[in-house]
Amino acid sequence: MGIAIPFDNSYARLPQGFHARVPPKRLAAPRIVKVNRALAAELGLDASALESPEAAAVLSGGAAAPGSEPIALVYAGHQFGQFVPRLGDGRALLLGEVVDRAGARRDIQLKGSGVTPYSRQGDGLAALGPVLREYLVSEAMNALGVPTTRSLAIVATGESVYRETELPGAVLTRVAASHIRVGTFQYFAARGETDNLRVLADHAITRHQPDAVGEPDRYRRLLEGVARRQAALIARWMLLGFVHGVMNTDNMAVSGETIDYGPCAFLDRYDPATVFSSIDRGGRYAYGNQPAIGQWNLARLAECLLPLLSAVEAEAMEQATGALSLYADEFNTAYRAGLRAKIGLTEGTDEDTALAEDLLRRMQEGGADFTATFRGLSVLAGGGDTSAISSGFRDAAAFDAWAQDWQARLARDGADRRASTDAIRRANPAFIPRNQRVEEVIAAAVSDCDFAPFEAFLQVLSRPYDDQPDAGRWADPGPPAPYRTFCGT
């Protein structure tokens, strides 16, 4: 076979109750649509081999590569606050793990490859549109500096998927630091399987908290490590205007990576109450709720780990409470520092944080665009006119008044204009996966088999902090319009 992946499958070696083995399911006419050649190089894989017909068979789930042990992982989860004791990979297969060129262990998983024991009456398939969305947005997030799962390849299956209409099917090859979720811990905790819970925790420590392996306080250090990683991750989401859309506990990876890009989207106009997901009718996962939901999810993990933290209940509770406080402190520190950086104040004070928050308040009241407003500050810091930004506010004078205070603050620092401009550009992207542009490129690919717009947008998003003067249309959010996203199942 022309595809060689050096698998070393530690999760498949865990006890049988952690996963189910799933045999290959041959598809009609799998065809490689896209290979992420840069990511393939990181993984030590031959990108040309990944573009072969043999690779199409493997990366569609229709054939087994040497060393692969396809398994579907079991987990539980709180979905919109309601606990479901058994979920699992309903349309995903973990092919195996590789150790990349940097020495990091990475999962290689297929999404949309067919039915598993955890499909719950679903067909286990994916349509091309959601696969393109995850590839585009996850790679954009990586370029933006956000910890995330990555997309290695897209395979068109040659078969149809039936949702509201008939759609072309596809399979995404996803790469992750692991697919261990808060819901994975919940599955064993809810069943009272403390021995399996300990096995899982030790496995997670080996992968994500290696400094704690074998240490007597390793479970506390695991919980604190998850708290730190999630705090940093969600702070990055907030600073970029990213709305995950479905922060269920089964979508919270203990690695601290963004995972599952179904109903995600980015803010256009700034409003903390923004919800894009069609199924989030109560706004549980609104943009402004994400930090609190992150802590709520962490509390569910802490509950699972209580019997491992200490045999003394009071001591276990103290450690769990400490981790929750750590999350709040770490998030606030990262978010406030990032917010100050967005207005060019890297060595800021509480007053500077308040200045940035005042801009957010005026943006909300004025219906201003989140990304364009912050990026525009780089032009203003360089001596540009305020009108380019203030014209995006319902009341231009509201922004002009803020800008006057902000420029006086920069002057007190004696900030060099070029240095301020460069600092603001580094903190604020010019290009994000604008919602309407994402829909445009997906529609062109799905309806017209035209992947050129997808490729063009992907190239622009690979350099989000560069100006790219010829790519202005990709920064345009389009006219204000209601926008809804849907889960990709």
N, C-alpha and C positions, 0 to 999 in steps of 0.2 A: 504493500500500500504506500502511496506517495506522501502521506502525512505522518510526521513523527513528532509526538508530543511526549516529553519525558515526565510522565505522571508519577506522583508519589502521594498516595491517597490516604492521609491520616484519618479523615472523618469516616471513610468507609471501613476503617478498622475498629471503630467504636462498636459497642454491642448492637445486636440486631434491632432492638427497640428504638434506635435512633433514626432509622431510615428504612426504606424499602427498595430492593433492587428492581430495576425496570429494564426489560430487554429492549433492544432496538426495534423501531417500527419503521419499516421501509416506506418512503414516500414516492409519489408518482414521478416527479421530475425536479429534484432539488437543484438549485442554481445559485452560485455565489453572486450576491449583489454588491457587497461591499466588504473589504477587509481593511482593518486599521493597521496599516503597515508599521507605524511608529510604535504602537502598543505591542505588536508582534515582536519587534526588535527588543523591547524591554523584557519580554517574557523569554527571550532566547529562542524564538520560533522562526521558521522560514516562511516569510510572508508569501512568497511565490507558491510554496506548497499549499498554503491555506487557500489559494485561489483555484485549486485544481478540482476536477470532478470528484476525486476521492475525498477531498476535504468537504465538499458540499454534502456528500452522503453522511459523513461523521457529524458535521455541524448542523445537520437537520435532525439528528437522532436516529437516522436510518441505518447506520453501520457503526460498529465499535472499533475505535482505534486501539492499537496495542497498548496495554497498560491501563486503559480506561475501565472504570467500574461504575457504570451509571446508577445513581441512586437518587431517590426523592427524599428530602428531609422532612421529618415530622416536627410540628410545633403547634402551640396554641396561640391565643392572643385576645386582647381586648379590642374589639372592633366598634368604634364610636362609643366606647365606654362599657360595652356589653361583652362579658367573657365568653369565649367559645373554646371549649376544652380540647378540641382537636381540629387543626387546620392542616398545615403542611403544604408541600410543593404540589399544587394542583395542576400546574402546567409547566413545571421546570424540572430539569435533570442536572444534577451535579456530575459532570463527566469525570472530574478528578481534580487534582491539585498539581501545580508546578512550582518550582522555586525559581524566581526570576533572576536576572543578571545582578540585581542588588542584594540577593540573598533572602528576599522576602517570599513567603509562601502565599500563593494566589489560587483561589478557586476558579475553575473554568466551568461555567454553567450554561445550559441551554434554556431559553424561555420560549414556550410555544411548540414544544416537540411532541405533545400528545398526552393521552390520559395516564394518570398515575393512581395509586391507591388512595390518594388524598384529593382527587378531583371533585368530589362532592357533586355528582351529576353534571359537571362541566365537561367540555370536550377536550380540554387541555391544550387548545390551539391558540395561536395569536394571529391577528391580522397584520398586514404590512404597515398600515398607518401607525399604530402604537409602537411597533418595533422601530420605525424610523424616528418617532418622537424620542424614545429612550436613547437611541444612539446619538441623536443630535444634542439633546439636552445634557446627557451625562458627559459627553465629550466637551461641551461648552463649560460645564461646571468644573471639570478638570482644568481647563485653560484659565478659568477664573480663580483658581487656587483653592477650590473647595474639595475637601475629602469626599470621594465618590467612588461607586462602582464604575467600571469602564465598559466600553463596548468594543468587542474584538471583531465581530463579523455579523453580517446579515445574510441569511439564505432565504431565497424565495422557494416555497415548497412545491409550486406547481399544482396546488390543490386549493379549493375554496374554503373559506370560513364563513359561517352563517351567523350573523347577528341580526340587526334590523334588516340588513340587506346582504346580498352575497358579496364577499370581499376576498381579495387575494391573500393567501396565507403566507406567513414568514416565520422564521425562527431567529432569535437574537442570541448571539454568544456573548455572555456577560462575564466579566472578570471582577473578582472581589477579594479583599483581604480575608474574608470568610463570609459565610451566610448564617452565622450564629446570631440569633435575634433574642430580644427580651422574651418573646413568645416561646422560644426553645426552652428557656429555663422554666417558664410558666407551665409548659406541658408536663414536665416531670414533677414539679412542685405540686401541681393540682392532683396528681395521681399518688402523691405520697411516696414517690420513688427516690428516697434520699440518696441511695447508693448511685443511681444514675445521674442524679443532680450533681453529686460530687465528681463523677467522671466527666460530665459536661463542663463543670467549672474548671477542673484541672486542665482539660483540653483547651478551653478558652484562655486560661492563664498562659499556657505554653505558646499560644499563637499571638496573644495581644498584651500580655503582661509578663514577658519573659524574665524580668528582674525579680519576680515574686515566686518563680518555680521552686517548690519544695520548702518555702518559708512558712513558719507557723501562722503568720498573719496574711497569707496569700489571698484569702477570700475578701478580706477588707480591702486589700490593695487592688484586687480586681474591680470591686465596686467603685472605689475611688477613681480608678483609671477610666472606667466607663463614664463616670460623672464628668471628669475633665474633658474627655473626648467629645461627649455630647454637648457640653456647654460651648466648647470652641466651635463645633459644627453649626449649632443653631445660631450662634452669634454671627457667623459668616452668612447664613441664610438671610438673617434680618438685615445685614448691612448691604446685601445685594438685591433686596426686594423679592426674594424667592419664597414661593408658597408651595410647600410640599403637597398639601391637599388631603393626605390620608395617613396621619401620624398614629396609626394603630400600633400596639406593642409588637405585633408581628412584622412591622415595617421599621423597627428601630434596631439597627445592627450594633452589637457591642463593640465592633471595630471602630465606630465613630465615623463610618462612611455614610453618605447619602445613598439610600437604596430604595428601589421601586419608584419609577417615574410615571405612574399612571396618570392621575389627574393634576399633575404639577403645572405651575405657570409662574410668570414673573409679573410684578406690579407694573402697571403703566402709571395711572394717577395714584398718588399716595393716599392710602386709607387703611388704617390698621384693621378695620372690619372686613377687608376684602376676602371673599371666598370665591373660588373658581369651580370647585368640584360640584358636579350635579347632585351627588348623593349626600353632601354635607349641608343638609337643610337647616340645621340649627347653628351653623357657624362654629362648631367645636374646633375645627382646625383652621380657623381664619388666620391670616398673616400675623396679627398682633397677639394671638393666643399661643403661638408656637413655643415661646420660651417656657410658659407654664405647663404646657402639655409635655414638653421634654422632661420636666421635673416629675410630673405625674407618672410618666412611663418609667422613669428611674425608680420611683417609689415601688412600682410593681416588681421590678427586678430585686430591689432590696428585700421585699417580702419573701421572695423565693429563696434568697441566700441566708435568711435568718438562722436556720438550723446549722449552717456551715460556719457562720460568723462566730458563734459561741454557744456552748451548752447552757449558759446562764442567760435567760431571756433579757434581763435588764442590760447586760453587756452587749448582746446582739442588737438590741434596739438603739443603744447609744451609738454603735458603729454605723448603723443604717441612717440614723438621723444626721450624723456627721457628714456622710456622703451627700445627703440631700442639701445640707447647708453649703458644702463645697461646690456643688453644682451651681447654686445661686450666686455664690461669690465669684466663681470662675466666669460664669456667663456675664455678670454685670461688669466685671473688669474688662473682658474681651470686647463686649459690645460698646462700652463707653469709650474705650481707647480707639476702636474702629470708627466710631461716630465722629470723634474729634479729628481723626486722620482724614475723614471724608471732606472736612472743611479746611484741611491744610494745617492743623494744629497737632503736631506729633508729640509735643511736650506740653500737654494741656492740663487744665485744672477743672474743678467742678463747675466753675463759671463758664468755661469753654464748652463743657458738656451741655450746660443749660442753653448756650448759644446755638449749638447744633440742634438741640431738641426744639428750640423756638423756630428754627427753620422748618423742621418737620411739621410743627403745628400750622405754620403759615402755608405750607405746601398742601396740607389736608384741607384747610379752609379755602385755599385758592384753586383746588383741583389741578395742581401742578404734577408734572411727570417726575417720578422718582429718579430714574436713571439720568435723564437729560438735565435735570436741575443740578444734580451734584456734579456731573461731568462739566456742565457749563461754568462752574466756579473756576475751573482751570483757565478758561479764557478771561474771566473777570479778574483773576489774580494777576494775569499777565498784562493788564491794562485795558482790556476790552470794555465795551459798553454794556451796561446792565440790561438793555432792552432785549437782547437775545434770550435772556432768561425770564425777565419780568413779563414778557409777552405771553408766557405760558401760564400766568396766574390770572385769576378772574379780576383781582385788584393788583395792578402792577405796583402801586405805591407800597403795598404790604411787603413785597420783596425788596423794593428799593430801600425802605427803611431798615430792613434787616441787613442788607448789603453794606449800608453805611456803617453800622455797628461792627460788622465783621471786618471790613477793611481797616477800621480804626484799631481793631484787635491785632490784625497782622502788622500794622505799622508799629504798634508797641513792641513787637518782637524784633523789629528791624528786619523783617523777612525779605530776602532777595526775591524779586518777582519771578525769576526763572526757577529758583528753587521751590517756591510755593506752587508754581504751575506744575512742575514735575511731580511734586509730592501728591497733589490732588489727582493727577492723571493715574498715578500708581494705585490710588485708593478707589478710583471710580472708573468702571469700564465705560467705554464708548458704545460697545456692542454687547447685547445680551440676546438670548433667544426670544425676541419679541413675539408675542402670542400670535398676532395675525400673520407674521412672516413664517412662523412655524407651520401654521395651517396651510399657507400658500404652497410651500415646498412639498408638504405631504400630499396635498391635492394633486399637484403636478405629477408626482411620482406614481400615485395610486391610480388616478383617473387617466393620465395620458402616457404613462410609462416614461416620463421625462424626469430623469434624475439630475439633470444639469443644475436646476435651482438648488436642490438639496446639497450638491457638492459645493456650489458657490457659497451658500450660506455657511456651510461647515468650515470652509476655508477662512471666511471672515471671523467666525467665532473662535477660531484657533488662536487669534491675536486680539483678544477683546480690549486690551488697554492701549492699543495703537490707534492713531487717528484714522488711517485708511481713507483718504479723501474721496476715492472713487467708489466707496462702498456705502455712501450716505443713505441709500434707500433701505438698507438693512437695519439702520438705527431708527427709522421712522416707525412709530407705533401705529400709524394709520389713524383714521377718524375714531373718536370715542364710540364704543359699541359694547353692548353686553357680551361677555365671553364666558363660556362654560366648557369644562373639561370632563372627561369620562374615564372610568377605569378601563384598562386595556384588556379585560378578560373577555 
